[in-house]
Amino acid sequence: MRPYFLLFFLTVGCFSCEQQPYQMGERLYKKHCANCHMDGGEGLAGLIPPLAGSDYLLQNRDNLACIIRYGLQDTLVVNGKFYAEIMAGNDQLSDIHIANITNFILQSWGNNGPVLRFEEVEASLKTCAQ
């Protein structure tokens, strides 16, 4: 009978995560992104670009999932400032985790980016697969 209880709790736990993607995205952001981009998305003193109020996010919305998964080695301009630090990718995150992080970022700190549907994130990740 115990396996049924375990299955029940896993099902309920996963269901509740899917019902609250913003909170899941926030938890994942804090675990995987905040150490560089900071809790408030402000970045790090000219080294790490801000995510808060970032023009780059909206201009590159369709590529955000790829950046999270595979990182970035290019110089980029965020709010008129150049950033050249290499960003490591995070290839152990699932597609749904990346979707939740992306949407958390797009909806936080004054960003009002449109929500990315999971299918859009999945398609984007297929195009940039390395």
C-alpha positions in Angstrom: 0.0 0.0 0.0 2.9 2.4 0.6 3.8 2.7 -3.1 0.3 4.2 -3.7 0.9 6.8 -1.1 4.2 7.8 -2.6 2.7 7.9 -6.1 -0.2 10.1 -4.7 2.2 12.6 -3.1 4.4 12.8 -6.1 1.4 13.4 -8.3 -0.1 16.1 -6.0 3.3 17.7 -5.6 3.9 17.9 -9.4 0.4 19.1 -10.0 0.8 21.9 -7.5 4.1 23.0 -9.1 2.4 23.2 -12.4 -0.4 25.3 -11.0 2.0 27.9 -9.7 4.6 28.4 -12.4 5.6 31.9 -11.3 6.5 30.7 -7.8 8.4 27.7 -9.3 10.2 30.1 -11.6 11.1 32.3 -8.7 12.5 29.4 -6.7 14.5 28.1 -9.7 15.8 31.6 -10.4 17.0 32.0 -6.8 18.7 28.7 -7.0 20.3 28.9 -10.4 20.5 32.6 -11.5 20.5 34.9 -8.5 24.1 34.2 -7.5 25.2 36.3 -10.6 22.2 38.3 -11.5 21.3 39.0 -7.9 18.0 38.5 -6.1 16.5 41.7 -7.5 17.8 41.1 -11.0 20.1 44.2 -10.8 23.2 42.4 -12.1 26.6 42.9 -10.8 28.4 46.3 -11.1 29.1 46.4 -14.8 30.2 42.7 -15.0 26.9 40.8 -15.0 24.0 42.5 -16.9 20.8 43.4 -15.1 17.6 41.5 -15.8 15.5 44.2 -14.1 14.1 46.7 -16.6 16.2 45.1 -19.3 15.6 46.1 -22.9 17.7 43.0 -24.0 15.0 40.6 -22.6 12.3 41.9 -24.8 14.5 42.2 -27.9 15.7 38.7 -27.5 12.7 37.0 -25.9 12.8 34.1 -28.3 16.4 33.3 -27.5 16.2 33.4 -23.7 15.6 29.7 -23.2 18.7 28.9 -25.3 20.8 31.4 -23.3 19.7 29.7 -20.0 20.4 26.2 -21.3 23.7 26.8 -23.2 25.0 30.1 -21.8 26.4 33.0 -23.7 29.9 33.9 -24.8 29.1 37.0 -26.9 29.3 40.7 -25.9 25.9 42.1 -25.4 24.3 45.5 -24.9 21.8 45.9 -22.1 20.2 49.3 -21.5 23.0 50.9 -23.5 25.9 49.3 -21.6 28.3 46.6 -22.9 28.8 43.3 -21.1 31.4 40.8 -22.0 31.4 38.3 -19.2 30.8 34.7 -20.2 27.6 33.2 -18.9 27.7 29.5 -18.2 24.7 27.4 -19.4 22.6 25.2 -17.2 22.0 22.1 -19.2 20.5 20.1 -16.3 17.4 22.2 -16.1 14.3 20.7 -17.8 12.4 22.5 -20.5 9.6 23.3 -18.1 12.1 24.7 -15.5 13.6 26.9 -18.2 10.1 28.0 -19.2 9.2 28.9 -15.6 12.5 30.8 -15.1 12.1 32.7 -18.3 8.6 33.7 -17.5 9.5 34.7 -14.0 12.2 37.0 -15.4 9.9 38.4 -18.1 7.3 39.3 -15.4 9.6 40.6 -12.6 11.4 43.8 -11.6 9.4 46.1 -13.8 9.6 43.8 -16.9 6.3 43.4 -18.6 7.3 40.9 -21.2 4.6 38.7 -22.7 4.5 35.2 -21.3 6.3 32.5 -23.3 4.1 29.4 -23.8 5.9 26.1 -23.0 5.6 25.1 -26.7 7.5 28.3 -27.7 10.3 27.5 -25.2 10.4 23.9 -26.4 10.6 25.0 -30.1 13.3 27.5 -29.3 15.4 24.9 -27.5 15.2 22.6 -30.5 16.6 25.3 -32.8 19.6 26.0 -30.6 20.4 22.4 -29.4 24.1 21.8 -29.4 
